[in-house]
Amino acid sequence: MNQFAVVKLDFDYELYALFLLSSLPKTWDAFAQTVSNSVPQGKLAMDIVTNSLFNEETRRKTSGMGTDNAQAFVAESMWSTYRG
């Protein structure tokens, strides 16, 4: 996100939230879809997304899922899907 600030692009927090959700690993696709479909008035907010991520990450860690699948904030590059 800091790269956008360097080139002085102005994005609102809803777009940051979308970028965050889209950068999650594929194992988090169902979670990202659920969050984006359940926001009030259809507008994503960073606090809703980050709180949901922390809660889901905690739930996955305590339920015994492996740490590879549980690390939401170690996001993949959104460009990795285009490399083939």
QUIQUI-V933590 format. One record per residue. N is the residue number from 1. RES is the residue in one letter. SS is DSSP state (@ for helix, = for strand, . for the rest). OMEGA is omega in whole degrees, 0 to 359 (999 if undefined). D_FIRST is the distance of its C-alpha to the first C-alpha in Angstrom with 2 decimals. Layout:
# QUIQUI-V933590
N/RES/SS/OMEGA/D_FIRST, N/RES/SS/OMEGA/D_FIRST
This chain:
# QUIQUI-V933590
1/M/./180/0.00, 2/N/@/178/3.79, 3/Q/@/177/5.34, 4/F/@/179/5.48, 5/A/@/180/7.00, 6/V/@/180/9.16, 7/V/./175/10.64, 8/K/./172/11.02, 9/L/./183/10.00, 10/D/./178/10.59, 11/F/./175/9.43, 12/D/./185/11.37, 13/Y/@/176/10.77, 14/E/@/178/12.70, 15/L/@/175/10.33, 16/Y/@/179/7.50, 17/A/@/177/10.61, 18/L/@/177/11.61, 19/F/@/180/8.66, 20/L/@/180/9.33, 21/L/@/182/12.99, 22/S/@/180/12.99, 23/S/./179/11.55, 24/L/./176/14.46, 25/P/./182/17.54, 26/K/@/179/20.38, 27/T/@/180/22.41, 28/W/@/183/20.18, 29/D/@/180/20.74, 30/A/@/177/23.49, 31/F/@/181/21.53, 32/A/@/179/18.59, 33/Q/@/179/21.34, 34/T/@/180/23.18, 35/V/@/183/20.39, 36/S/@/178/19.49, 37/N/@/187/23.25, 38/S/./182/24.13, 39/V/./180/22.01, 40/P/@/180/24.20, 41/Q/@/178/24.74, 42/G/@/181/22.36, 43/K/./177/19.26, 44/L/./175/16.50, 45/A/./182/15.39, 46/M/@/182/12.81, 47/D/@/177/15.85, 48/I/@/182/17.84, 49/V/@/182/15.42, 50/T/@/177/14.77, 51/N/@/178/18.51, 52/S/@/178/19.54, 53/L/@/179/17.58, 54/F/@/180/19.20, 55/N/@/180/22.52, 56/E/@/179/22.46, 57/E/@/178/21.53, 58/T/@/180/24.37, 59/R/@/181/26.68, 60/R/@/180/26.15, 61/K/@/182/26.77, 62/T/@/180/29.86, 63/S/./176/31.26, 64/G/./176/31.63, 65/M/./180/29.04, 66/G/./182/28.03, 67/T/@/178/25.04, 68/D/@/180/23.61, 69/N/@/187/23.35, 70/A/@/186/22.41, 71/Q/./181/19.15, 72/A/./187/16.54, 73/F/./168/13.81, 74/V/./189/14.51, 75/A/./176/12.78, 76/E/./175/13.80, 77/S/./180/12.03, 78/M/./179/12.20, 79/W/./184/14.18, 80/S/@/180/16.74, 81/T/@/182/18.73, 82/Y/@/183/19.46, 83/R/./177/21.02, 84/G/./999/24.11
